[in-house]
Amino acid sequence: MWPTTAEAAIAIQQELRSQVIIAPTQTPLRSVAGVDAGFEDDGRVARAAVVVLRLPDLTPIAYAVARQPAPLPYIPGLLSFREAPAILAALEQLATPPDLLICDGQGIAHPRRFGIASHLGVVTGISSIGCAKTLLIGEHDAVPDVRGGRVLLVDRGEPVGMVLRTRSGTKPVFVSPGHLVSIEQAADLVLACTTRYRLPETTRYAHNLASHGKLPLK
């Protein structure tokens, strides 16, 4: 079901990107899940973690881990084809799906406007956001050095996200809507999920579980 060549993967992105909806979510948001993946067996197997937090207090309420073969090696712009199979398998283990996904990666701030957050959002129908640590595409002005400071991320004249300062004195993060979220709302939600660290709690919990096996629940 998953492509094993870059050409086939790009064709799928081109086909599915028309299904992406960038608009404020109308669903009440009571839970948010962070998703992330680490790798085993010299990168051939993805180990994905999903950690669900209650909104607005960010208390962890559920988690799941799944392993799946990674269909492709690392190729810029095709991250979802390495990680999504395992992430979807982890999501299927949850008794109740989350209302929102925050992914360690891109949404529409992507060369084909279809990063991992958009891919997961379209496939699951869940509102999704990409929150990346580094810039993939686009240009932006200087970001005010205050918590909540933000500027538009623009690629080829099109707004594709926000560059968001989650904490003064630290590097900003690159937030883009994946599916069923607007650009401004995506930045607001990432900020709401961020406490005293640069990255949102969703990303921190999921990364610690996927890469270090640290359980999010007592």
SULVEN-V428104 format. One record per residue. N is the residue number from 1. RES is the residue in one small letter. PSI is psi as a letter, one per 30 degrees, with the letter a starting at -180 (NA if undefined). Layout:
n=(N:N)
res=(RES:RES)
psi=(PSI:PSI)
This chain:
n=(1:2:3:4:5:6:7:8:9:10:11:12:13:14:15:16:17:18:19:20:21:22:23:24:25:26:27:28:29:30:31:32:33:34:35:36:37:38:39:40:41:42:43:44:45:46:47:48:49:50:51:52:53:54:55:56:57:58:59:60:61:62:63:64:65:66:67:68:69:70:71:72:73:74:75:76:77:78:79:80:81:82:83:84:85:86:87:88:89:90:91:92:93:94:95:96:97:98:99:100:101:102:103:104:105:106:107:108:109:110:111:112:113:114:115:116:117:118:119:120:121:122:123:124:125:126:127:128:129:130:131:132:133:134:135:136:137:138:139:140:141:142:143:144:145:146:147:148:149:150:151:152:153:154:155:156:157:158:159:160:161:162:163:164:165:166:167:168:169:170:171:172:173:174:175:176:177:178:179:180:181:182:183:184:185:186:187:188:189:190:191:192:193:194:195:196:197:198:199:200:201:202:203:204:205:206:207:208:209:210:211:212:213:214:215:216:217:218)
res=(m:w:p:t:t:a:e:a:a:i:a:i:q:q:e:l:r:s:q:v:i:i:a:p:t:q:t:p:l:r:s:v:a:g:v:d:a:g:f:e:d:d:g:r:v:a:r:a:a:v:v:v:l:r:l:p:d:l:t:p:i:a:y:a:v:a:r:q:p:a:p:l:p:y:i:p:g:l:l:s:f:r:e:a:p:a:i:l:a:a:l:e:q:l:a:t:p:p:d:l:l:i:c:d:g:q:g:i:a:h:p:r:r:f:g:i:a:s:h:l:g:v:v:t:g:i:s:s:i:g:c:a:k:t:l:l:i:g:e:h:d:a:v:p:d:v:r:g:g:r:v:l:l:v:d:r:g:e:p:v:g:m:v:l:r:t:r:s:g:t:k:p:v:f:v:s:p:g:h:l:v:s:i:e:q:a:a:d:l:v:l:a:c:t:t:r:y:r:l:p:e:t:t:r:y:a:h:n:l:a:s:h:g:k:l:p:l:k)
psi=(f:k:l:g:l:e:e:e:e:e:e:e:e:e:e:f:f:f:f:k:j:j:l:k:k:f:k:k:j:f:l:k:k:k:k:l:k:a:k:l:h:h:g:f:k:k:j:k:k:k:k:k:k:k:k:g:f:h:k:k:f:l:l:l:k:l:k:k:k:j:f:l:l:k:k:k:f:g:e:f:f:e:e:e:e:e:e:e:e:e:e:f:f:k:e:k:k:l:f:k:k:j:k:i:a:l:c:f:i:k:e:g:h:i:a:e:e:e:e:e:e:e:e:f:g:k:k:l:k:k:j:l:f:l:k:e:l:l:l:l:l:k:k:k:i:l:k:f:k:l:l:k:k:k:k:h:g:k:k:f:a:k:j:k:j:f:k:k:g:l:k:l:l:j:k:k:k:e:k:h:k:l:e:e:e:e:e:e:e:e:e:f:g:k:c:g:l:e:l:l:e:e:e:e:e:e:e:e:e:e:f:f:g:j:k:f:k:NA)
